[in-house]
Amino acid sequence: MKKKLLLAAIIAFAPAVWAESIAGLWNATTTVNGTEIPFKIEFSGDGASVKGWFFNGEEHEASTSGKFENGTLVLNFDTYLAVLKVTLKDGALDGEYSGRRGDPLPIHAVRATSLPASKEKGPDISGLWYLEGVTSRKHDEKAFQFVVHQHGAEVSTAILRIDGDSGTLTGSYRDGKFVLSHFSGARPSLVVITPQADGALSVDQNGKVLTAVRPDQARAKGLDLPADANAHTAVADPSKPFNFSFPDLNGKLVSNTDEQFRGKVVLVNVTGSWCPNCHDEDQFLPALYNKYHSKGLEIVALDFEEPEQLADPVRLRALVQQDGAKYTVLLGGETSSAKDKLTQAQGWDSWPTTFFVGRDGLVKKVHVGFPSPGSGELFNKAKAEFTAEIEQLLAANQTASR
């Protein structure tokens, strides 16, 4: 009898428990400058061990800690120093995502449901395009690269600027347009692509309309071309060493003249944990270091932050831990001071920027920005160029000393 009563109690209580679970995929929206941006977010676990993650194409941007108690979900994303706080009511989650640069973002989410596949495949727009009509005063750019991957009606894209790309936007073709969106904890964006009669594309990104043309058409018409990431920044005097002297995360002063760098190939990476494009490069550099460190490669991240993060670099430490970075990470100072401290950098204005230093201590190459996997072959090309340059520098004059 007691067993039957216990079983009945469990059965009666179970629906309430299940109703409170948030595990699974959710369709969410946020609003930026009046534009509603849809995205997906997924959760697992419950109570004090709940986790969540945003999507950046096939990549996951996961929370570092979180809890779900009394109908309220709190997820910490320490690598962005951001917090998602939402409350479950009537089957929906509502709240905000705060702590990122800018004002908190309102969040609304409901359980994901499968939509019928679009019967309209739309025209083939896959491949590389150039976005014309850009007015980027910061980097003096007049055109961006626009990468499109298409499988029937399903499309993913990335907009690649000199400093990096937009992350992977995903969507499909409906009613004569490709509608794509993206939010991975940073860079919320909505892009509407409308094919034009002349073969060009009208690309509306968060209300700003640009025109996309194929590269050969841009050249034939004498249109502006995207900036060259390998020619954007240089050094003031190539005959002088690239000097740095900053504390590491334990307060120890590290300088380019230290013994650990003597006769080594050094990648000096100007970065900031607040910078999404820097996150993209940070995920690539540890693999380079692990592969080539024993052959004479050193990597030094010169990290510039907001004042409060310099005092307690929570976000930077989380990023180092997440990426498994074993190379040298130094606190360069406030972001606004970087130009004054990087005295060898000429024409520098991009986060991230990487200086390739040879065994003689002199800069051999400067590469600005870094793409994410959403840029497809351009991402693979950037990785291949980094690797080739490192191998060439490691092979050159291996007995050289500074």
N, C-alpha and C positions, 0 to 999 in steps of 0.2 A: 504493500500500500504506500509506504513512504517513498519507494522508488518511483511509483507512478506519479505521486504528487511532485517529486523533484523533477521528473521528466516534463511534466506539464508546465512547471514553472519556467524551466529552461526554454521550452517551446514558446511560451507566452512572452518571455523576455527577449528572445532572439531577434524578432523583427525590429524592436527598438534599437538594439545594438547595431544591426545591419543598416538601419536608417541613418544612424549617425556616422557611419563609415564614409570617408571621403576618397578611399582608394580608387584609382582608375583615371581615365582620361577625361578632361573637361574642356569645353569650348568657352573661351574667355574673350573679353573685350576690354580695352582701355581707350581713353580719349585724350588726344593731344591737339591743342589749338582748335578745338571744335570738330576734329576728325576722329571718327570711331575706327579703331584698329583691332581686327579680330586676331586671335592667336590661340594656341593650344598649350595647356599645362597639365602635367600628370602628377599624381600623388601615390605614395605607397606607405604601408604601415599605419600605425595609429598611436594615440596617446603621446608618450614622451619620445617615441622613436619614429615619428612620422618624417617622411622625406618628400621633396618635390623637385621638379625640374622643368625649366623652359626648354624650348626646342630652337636650335639654330641649324636648320636643315636636318641632317642626320646626327648632328652633335647634340648632346644634352648639357645644359647649364644647370648643375645641381645645387641644391641647398647644402649648407654646411651643418645646420642643426635645425631643430624645430619641434613643435608639439601641437597636439590637437586636443583641447580640453574644454568641456562645457560648451561645445558648439563653436569655439573660436580656434582658428588655425593661425599659428605664427611660425613663419619660416625665415631663417636667417641665411642670407647670401653674403658671406663675409668677403668673398672675392670682389664683390661690388659694394660692400659695406651697405647693404640694402636689406630691408625687411618687408616681407609680404604678410599682411595681417588682414584676414577676412573672417566673416562670420557666416555660418551655415544657417539658413532659414528658408523654410518652404522649398527645399530642394535646390536653392541657389546660394552661391558664395558672393558676398559683397564686402568691400573694404578698400584698402589702398596698398600701393607699393611705394615705399618711401626710403629716403636715405641716399638715393642716386643723385647725380647732379641735376638740379632743377627741382620743380615743385613735385610733391607726391602725385602719383598717378592713380586715378580711380580704377578699381578692378571689379568686374562682374563676370561670373562664370556659372555655367550650367553643365550638367552631365553631357558628354559628347554622344551624339547620335549619328548614325551613318546616313549621309545624304545620297540620293541616287546619282550615279555617275552621269556626267554631262554627255549628252548624245552629240553635242557640237564639238568637234575636234579643233576647229578653227584653222587658220593658215599656219604653215610652218615658220616660226620665227626664231628657231634655235640658232645658236652660234654667237659670234662676236659682233657688237654694234658700237658705234661712237655716239655719245650723247652730246648734242650741240645746244648752244644757248646757255651754257654754264656761266655764272657770274660769281666765281670764287675769288673774292678779294684777298683772302688769307694766303692762298698759295699761287695766285695769279694763273689759275687754270681756266681754260676756255672750252675744254671738252673732257668728258669722262669715258671710261670703258664700261660697256654694259654687256654682261655675260648672261646668255639665256640657255637653259637646258629644258627640253620639251619631250614629253612622252604622251602623245595624243593631246587630250585637252589639259593635262596636268603640266604645269610649268614651274620652274624655279629660276630665280635670277639673283644677280649681285651687281651692284653699282660700284665700280672700282675707281677711287680717286687717287691722288698722288700719295696720300697718307694711309690708304687702306680701303677696304670695301664696307658695304652697308650690312654685311651679314647676309644670310640666305633668306630671301623672300619666297614664299610658296603660294600657289593658288591654281586656278583653272580658268578655262574659257567659257563664258556664258554671255549670251545676248550681245555678241559682237565685240566683246572686250575680254582681256585677260585681267583678272583681279587678284592681286597678290598682297600678302602682308607678312609682318615679322615683328616679334618681340621676344628677345632672349634674356631679358633682364636689363638690356640696354638697347639703344637705337630703335625705338618703336617706329614703324613705317608702314604706310599703305601705298601701293603702286598700282595704277590702272593703265594698262597698255592697250591702245587702240590702233590697229593696223590702218594705214592710210592708202589711198588709191594709187599713189606714186611709189609704193613699196617701202616708204618710211614708216616709223612708228611714232605715235604721240604718247609720251610717257609722263603721266601725272604722278608725282611723288609728293604726298602730303600737301596737295594743292598747288605745287609748283610744276608747270608744264614745260617739258623739254622735248626735243625732236631727236630720234635715234635713226642713224643711217649706217649702212654697211661701210667698213673701212675703205674699200676700193672706191666707193662713191664719194666719200669724204675727201679722199686724195684727188680724185678726178675733178671735183668741183672747187678745189682749193680751200676747203673748210678747215677749221681749226682741228688740230690733232691733240690727243692726250699728252700730258707732260711725261718726260722720261724719268723714271724713279732713280736711274743710275747717273743722271746728269743734273739733278735739281739742286744738290748741295755739294759743296767742295770744301777744301781747307784753305785757310788764308796763306799759309806758307808750307808747301809740301816738303821742304827741307828741314822742317822743325818737328819734333816729336809731339804726339797728342798727349798733353799733360792732364792728369786728374789726381786729386787728392781729397778723398771724402771718407767719412766713417762708414763701417759696415753696420749690420743690424745689432751687433753687440757693442758698438761704440769704438771699435778699433780702427784707427786711421790707416787707410790703404792708398798707396800711390803708384803711379805708373813706373816709378823708379825702383820699386821693391824687387827683391830677388826672384819672386815667383813669376815675374813677367819678363825677366831678362832672356833674350834670345828666343822668345815665344811669339807665335802668331796670336794676336789678341783681337777679339771682336768687342768693340766698345758700343754698347747698346743704350741709347738715350731713350728712357721709357718713363712711364708713370702708371701706377696701378689703377688709376681712374680712367685710363684710356682703353676703350674696347679693341682698337686695332693693335695696341701693345699686347693685349691678352692673346690675340691671334698669333703674334710672333713668339710670345712667351711659351706657347705650347710646342713650338718647333725647336727652339734653341736648346732645351735639355737633351734632345736626341743627338744634336750636333756635338754638344760637349761630351756626352758619354762615348761617342764614336771616335772623336779625334783628340780628346784630352791627353791620352797616353802618347800621342804622336807630336805633341807640342802646342796644342790649342788651349788658350785661356779665353773665357768670356767674362766681361765685366758689365753688369747692368748699372747704369747711372740713373737712379730713380729720383724723380722730382715730384713732390706731393703738396697737398694743402697743409697749412701750419699744424692743424690738429693731428694729421696723420704722421707728420714728422715727429711729434711728441710721443705718439703711440701708433706705430704702423701696423694696425690690425689687418687692414686690407692687403697690404703688401705681404705680410707673413702668410696669410691664407693663400694668396696666389702662389707664393714660393712652394708651399706645402702641396697644393693641388697639382702643380706642374712637375713636382719632383726636381726642382732646379738645384743642382749641386755647385754651380759656379758662383763667382763673387757678386754679391748684390750690395751696392753702396747707396747711401742716402745723400743725394746731391744738394738738396735744399728745396725751397719753395719753387713751384712751377714758374712763377714770374721771374725768378732769378736765373733761369737756365741760360738764357742768351748771354748774360754778362759773365757767367762762369765757363761757358764753352767757348773760350777765346779763339780756338783754332777753327771753329765751324764758320763757314761763309755761306750765306744764303740759306741758313737753317731755319725752318719754320714748321717741321712736321714731326708728329709723334706717331710711331717710333722712328728713329733714324739710327742706322748702324754704320759705324766706322770700322773698316777692315785695316788693321795695323799689322805690318810685316814684322819679321824678326829683327829688323833694324830700328823698330820703334816709330817708323814713319807710316802715314796713312796712304794706302794704295788704292782704296775705293770707298765710296760713300753710297749707301743705298737708303732711300727714304721710304717710309711706309712698309706695310706688309699685308698681303691679301689673306682672306680666310679660305677654307675649302670650297665655299660657295662660288669662288671665282674660277673653279675648274682648272683648265689647262694653264691659266695665268698663275694660279697658286702653285701648281707643279713646276712651272717655269721658274718662279721665284726661289723655290727650294733648291732646284737644280743649280741655279746660278750661285746661290750661297755656298753650296757644297763644292762646286767647281773652283770657286775663288779660294776657299779654304785649302783645298788640296793643292792648288797651285802655289799658294803662299807657304804652305808647310814644306813643299818640295824645294823651294828656292833657298839656296844658301843656308843649309841647316846648321852650319857652324857659326853663323853670324851672332854677334852679341851687341848689346847696346852700349 
